[in-house]
């Protein structure tokens, strides 16, 4: 069967931070495509709303498969597997179900702490603001950015991530890291010796926490040797393209 033309619609390149994207969901899509060995084109949007014609929620990533849009990173991973087969090869039903449960934990549980680290943590906000809004006009930096931050913090309260405040949030975060560190494999990948959906999803969130934008959270991860070692193995296994990357273009 002929491989379809695949385009990943995302935001700006984040190579300055050692990543393809600052979005953990775009990063997850990148690493899934690479693990699957599928060639793809990168298309950069100026802002998430530029994706509105492909995704009513105005969010990225969006995967265009021969022009057909697939929105939401979970749907994107499923679509990639429908083209290339299960990441890492077939597994029994129980192991496959466990991989998708870890994917759900990453996208819902871990992501809340990533959002909080960038938007709610006063230690990180100056750097995050500069990264997100540094090239914007002054009125966006001075007026719009604080409003967006306030809105995001309200959503974090609604998600029960920030409801009890900073101390409670980061205590829960450290507890979760401890449990992930205890669960992390000493060798190989999250479920076995092959990369799976669990790996790319957990990696997307945890590696996104390991940048200069969120130094305290990055240090907390680096202190947990088993978890940090697993992140490094997934990075190596999914960073190198198994198929040629097509040229990146503007949306």
C-alpha positions as CSV (number, residue, x, y, z in Angstrom):
1,X,0.0,0.0,0.0
2,X,1.3,3.4,-0.9
3,X,2.3,5.6,2.0
4,X,0.0,8.7,2.2
5,X,1.4,12.2,2.1
6,X,1.6,13.3,5.7
7,X,1.8,16.9,7.0
8,X,2.2,17.8,10.7
9,X,0.6,21.2,11.4
10,X,2.2,22.6,14.5
11,X,3.5,25.9,16.1
12,X,7.0,27.3,15.9
13,X,10.1,25.1,15.9
14,X,11.7,24.8,19.3
15,X,15.2,23.6,18.4
16,X,16.6,26.3,20.6
17,X,15.3,24.3,23.5
18,X,16.5,21.0,22.1
19,X,13.0,19.9,21.0
20,X,11.0,19.8,17.9
21,X,8.2,21.7,19.7
22,X,7.4,23.3,23.0
23,X,3.9,21.7,22.8
24,X,4.1,18.2,24.5
25,X,1.3,17.0,22.1
26,X,3.2,18.1,19.0
27,X,6.3,16.5,20.4
28,X,4.4,13.3,21.0
29,X,3.2,13.4,17.4
30,X,6.7,14.0,16.1
31,X,8.2,11.1,18.0
32,X,5.3,8.7,17.1
33,X,5.9,9.5,13.4
34,X,9.6,8.9,13.7
35,X,9.1,5.7,15.7
36,X,6.7,4.5,13.0
37,X,9.2,5.4,10.2
38,X,6.8,7.6,8.3
39,X,8.1,10.5,6.2
40,X,6.3,13.7,6.9
41,X,6.3,17.4,6.2
42,X,6.3,20.0,9.0
43,X,4.0,23.0,8.5
44,X,4.3,25.8,11.0
45,X,1.3,28.0,12.1
46,X,1.7,31.4,13.5
47,X,-0.7,30.7,16.3
48,X,-3.1,27.9,17.3
49,X,-6.1,29.7,15.8
50,X,-4.5,29.3,12.4
51,X,-5.5,25.6,12.6
52,X,-9.2,26.5,12.8
53,X,-10.0,25.4,9.2
54,X,-8.7,21.9,10.1
55,X,-9.7,21.7,13.8
56,X,-12.8,23.5,15.2
57,X,-11.1,23.7,18.6
58,X,-8.3,25.8,17.0
59,X,-5.6,23.6,18.5
60,X,-2.5,21.9,17.2
61,X,-1.2,19.4,16.4
62,X,-3.2,18.5,13.4
63,X,-2.1,15.7,11.1
64,X,-3.0,16.0,7.4
65,X,-3.1,12.5,5.8
66,X,-3.3,13.0,2.1
67,X,-5.2,16.2,2.9
68,X,-7.6,14.6,5.5
69,X,-7.2,16.4,8.9
70,X,-6.8,14.4,12.1
71,X,-6.9,16.5,15.2
72,X,-6.0,15.7,18.8
73,X,-2.8,13.9,19.6
74,X,-4.5,10.7,20.7
75,X,-6.4,10.5,17.4
76,X,-3.1,11.2,15.6
77,X,-1.3,8.4,17.3
78,X,-4.2,6.0,16.4
79,X,-4.1,7.2,12.8
80,X,-0.4,6.7,12.6
81,X,-0.8,3.2,13.9
82,X,-3.5,2.5,11.4
83,X,-1.0,3.4,8.6
84,X,2.2,1.9,9.9
85,X,1.0,-0.7,12.4
86,X,1.4,-0.7,16.2
87,X,4.4,1.3,17.4
88,X,7.1,-1.3,18.3
89,X,5.1,-4.1,16.8
90,X,2.0,-6.1,17.9
91,X,1.3,-6.8,21.5
92,X,-1.3,-8.8,23.4
93,X,-4.6,-7.0,24.2
94,X,-3.7,-6.5,27.9
95,X,-0.4,-4.9,27.2
96,X,-1.9,-2.7,24.5
97,X,-4.6,-1.6,26.9
98,X,-2.0,-0.7,29.5
99,X,-0.1,1.4,27.0
100,X,-3.2,3.4,26.3
101,X,-3.9,3.9,30.0
102,X,-0.4,5.3,30.4
103,X,-1.1,7.6,27.4
104,X,-4.2,8.9,29.2
105,X,-2.3,9.5,32.4
106,X,0.3,11.5,30.5
107,X,-2.2,13.6,28.6
108,X,-4.4,14.4,31.5
109,X,-2.4,14.0,34.8
110,X,1.1,15.0,33.8
111,X,0.0,17.7,31.4
112,X,-1.7,19.6,34.2
113,X,1.7,20.0,36.0
114,X,3.4,21.0,32.8
115,X,0.9,23.8,32.2
116,X,1.2,24.9,35.8
117,X,4.9,25.0,35.6
118,X,4.8,27.3,32.6
119,X,1.8,29.5,33.4
120,X,1.3,29.5,37.2
121,X,4.8,29.1,38.7
122,X,6.1,32.6,39.3
123,X,9.7,31.2,39.2
124,X,9.3,30.3,35.6
125,X,6.8,32.9,34.2
126,X,9.3,35.6,33.1
127,X,11.2,33.1,30.9
128,X,8.0,31.6,29.6
129,X,6.5,35.0,28.8
130,X,9.6,35.9,26.9
131,X,9.6,32.6,25.0
132,X,5.9,32.9,24.1
133,X,5.4,36.6,23.7
134,X,8.9,38.1,23.3
135,X,8.4,38.8,19.6
136,X,4.9,40.1,20.0
137,X,4.0,43.9,20.0
138,X,4.4,45.6,23.3
139,X,0.7,45.8,24.0
140,X,0.4,42.0,23.6
141,X,3.3,41.5,26.1
142,X,1.9,44.1,28.5
143,X,-1.8,43.6,28.3
144,X,-2.8,40.4,26.5
145,X,-0.2,38.0,28.0
146,X,-1.3,38.7,31.7
147,X,-4.9,38.1,30.7
148,X,-4.1,34.8,29.0
149,X,-2.1,33.8,32.0
150,X,-5.0,34.6,34.3
151,X,-7.4,32.5,32.1
152,X,-5.0,29.5,32.1
153,X,-4.7,29.7,35.8
154,X,-8.5,29.5,36.2
155,X,-8.5,26.4,34.0
156,X,-5.8,24.9,36.2
157,X,-8.0,25.5,39.3
158,X,-11.0,23.9,37.4
159,X,-8.8,20.9,36.6
160,X,-7.9,20.6,40.3
161,X,-4.2,21.2,39.6
162,X,-3.9,24.6,41.2
163,X,-7.0,24.6,43.4
164,X,-5.1,24.3,46.7
165,X,-2.3,26.6,45.6
166,X,1.4,26.3,44.6
167,X,2.7,24.2,47.6
168,X,0.0,21.6,47.2
169,X,0.5,21.4,43.5
170,X,4.3,20.8,43.6
171,X,4.0,18.4,46.5
172,X,1.6,16.3,44.4
173,X,4.0,16.7,41.4
174,X,7.0,15.4,43.4
175,X,4.9,12.4,44.7
176,X,3.9,11.6,41.1
177,X,7.6,11.8,40.0
178,X,8.6,9.4,42.9
179,X,6.0,6.9,41.8
180,X,7.0,7.1,38.1
181,X,10.6,6.7,39.1
182,X,9.8,3.6,41.1
183,X,7.9,2.2,38.1
184,X,10.4,3.3,35.4
185,X,12.3,0.4,33.8
186,X,16.1,0.1,34.5
187,X,16.6,-0.8,30.9
188,X,14.5,-0.9,27.8
189,X,11.2,1.0,27.6
190,X,8.1,1.5,29.6
191,X,6.3,-1.9,28.9
192,X,9.0,-4.0,27.3
193,X,12.1,-3.8,25.1
194,X,10.3,-1.9,22.4
195,X,9.0,1.7,22.2
196,X,5.2,1.9,22.7
197,X,2.4,4.4,22.9
198,X,3.1,4.7,26.6
199,X,6.7,5.8,25.9
200,X,5.9,8.5,23.3
201,X,3.1,9.9,25.5
202,X,4.9,10.0,28.8
203,X,8.0,11.3,27.0
204,X,6.1,14.1,25.4
205,X,5.1,15.6,28.8
206,X,8.2,14.7,30.9
207,X,10.7,15.8,28.3
208,X,8.8,19.1,27.9
209,X,9.3,19.7,31.6
210,X,13.1,19.3,31.2
211,X,13.8,22.7,29.5
212,X,15.3,25.9,30.7
213,X,11.8,27.4,30.9
214,X,11.0,25.2,33.9
215,X,14.3,24.8,35.7
216,X,12.9,23.7,39.1
217,X,10.8,21.0,37.6
218,X,13.6,19.9,35.3
219,X,15.9,19.5,38.3
220,X,13.3,17.4,40.1
221,X,13.1,15.0,37.2
222,X,16.9,14.8,36.9
223,X,17.2,13.8,40.5
224,X,15.2,10.6,39.8
225,X,17.8,8.4,38.1
226,X,15.6,5.6,36.7
227,X,13.0,8.0,35.3
228,X,15.7,10.3,33.9
229,X,17.5,7.4,32.3
230,X,14.3,6.1,30.6
231,X,13.6,9.6,29.2
232,X,17.1,9.6,27.7
233,X,16.6,6.2,26.1
234,X,13.3,7.2,24.5
235,X,14.9,10.4,23.3
236,X,17.6,8.5,21.5
237,X,15.2,5.8,20.1
238,X,12.7,8.3,18.7
239,X,14.9,11.3,17.7
240,X,16.6,9.9,14.7
241,X,14.4,9.6,11.6
242,X,13.8,6.1,10.3
243,X,12.5,7.8,7.1
244,X,13.4,11.2,5.5
245,X,11.9,14.3,7.0
246,X,10.3,16.5,4.3
247,X,11.0,20.2,4.2
248,X,9.2,22.4,6.8
249,X,7.0,25.1,5.4
250,X,4.8,27.9,6.7
251,X,1.1,27.2,7.0
